Amino acid sequence: MKEHDDGRSFSGRRKNPERKMPVVGHLVELRNRSFIAAIAIILGAVGGWFLYDPVLDILQEPIRNIRASGDRTAEINFAGVASPFDLKIKLAFFIGIFISCPIWLYELWAFIVPGLTKKEKLYSVGFLGAAIPLFLAGSTMAFFALPNAVKALTSFTPQGGTNIIPAQDYLSFVMVIIVVFGLAFVLPVLMVGLNMLGILSAVRIQKSWRVIVMIVFLFAAIATPTPDALSMFFLVIPMMTLFCVAWVICALNDGRRKKRLIAQGLWVDPDDPID
């Protein structure tokens, strides 16, 4: 029976040397990995439930600063009977997504890259190793921009007016700011990943630097909807720094790839006007 199984396995490898997975197999794998990611988020949300009070206290700091300035009244308002409970559930899951991000990011990436070579899989590990701390760093940076954003937006309140802000609206605003900052910090890592896969060259990035700068400023302006430039530059400066570092890494990688292909007599670079 064992010999029969070995023969069947060998025959299967001969029929499918690239070990391609059928569509049903991909769907099963997607279901399994989605289940693991969902369980990780739920467990993280359980931890977020117990972290609710200190986290909400930190998020309310910009509102307290406005009230302490004495210019106007600013309060977080719970309009409905169930609003405090709804807010706690939402914030707990939001915290859970952050706590469990190493797990669900890995499951997502592991589903995408099973067909890559061994070397490319090492690149994927490097991608995760850089993307996770950068996402967390960007999210942390959002806390520095948040007080300015809240202060600037509430400054439009007419004289004598008060800011009674619905708790759900305030949480949604904070969540958007934090997630956008986190994703913005991951974009340069994606650029390096595309370069490692041979899709995006450093020369092409260099040619498009004006477009990149314009997109970064436009992205920052949309992500920080405040009239003051300080909040926007909280996002622009680190993003531009990361893009410059990413371009240097891409250029170094292109140089190594060029030397290797020249030695093999296979060098072709339509993006490089010098060669």
Stockholm file with secondary structure:
# STOCKHOLM 1.0

chainA/1-275         MKEHDDGRSFSGRRKNPERKMPVVGHLVELRNRSFIAAIAIILGAVGGWFLYDPVLDILQEPIRNIRASGDRTAEINFAGVASPFDLKIKLAFFIGIFISCPIWLYELWAFIVPGLTKKEKLYSVGFLGAAIPLFLAGSTMAFFALPNAVKALTSFTPQGGTNIIPAQDYLSFVMVIIVVFGLAFVLPVLMVGLNMLGILSAVRIQKSWRVIVMIVFLFAAIATPTPDALSMFFLVIPMMTLFCVAWVICALNDGRRKKRLIAQGLWVDPDDPID
#=GR chainA/1-275 SS CHHHHHHHHHHHHHHCTTCCCCHHHHHHHHHHHHHHHHHHHHHHHHHHHHTHHHHHHHHTHHHHHHHHHTSSCEEEECCSSSHHHHHHHHHHHHHHHHHTHHHHHHHHHHHHCTTSCHHHHHHHHHHHHHHHHHHHHHHHHHHHHHHHHHHHHHTTSCTTCCEEEEHHHHHHHHHHHHHHHHHHHHHHHHHHHHHHTTSSCHHHHHHTHHHHHHHHHHHHHHHSCCSSHHHHHHHHHHHHHHHHHHHHHHHHHHHHHHHHHHHHTCCCCTTCSCC
#=GC SS_cons         CHHHHHHHHHHHHHHCTTCCCCHHHHHHHHHHHHHHHHHHHHHHHHHHHHTHHHHHHHHTHHHHHHHHHTSSCEEEECCSSSHHHHHHHHHHHHHHHHHTHHHHHHHHHHHHCTTSCHHHHHHHHHHHHHHHHHHHHHHHHHHHHHHHHHHHHHTTSCTTCCEEEEHHHHHHHHHHHHHHHHHHHHHHHHHHHHHHTTSSCHHHHHHTHHHHHHHHHHHHHHHSCCSSHHHHHHHHHHHHHHHHHHHHHHHHHHHHHHHHHHHHTCCCCTTCSCC
//
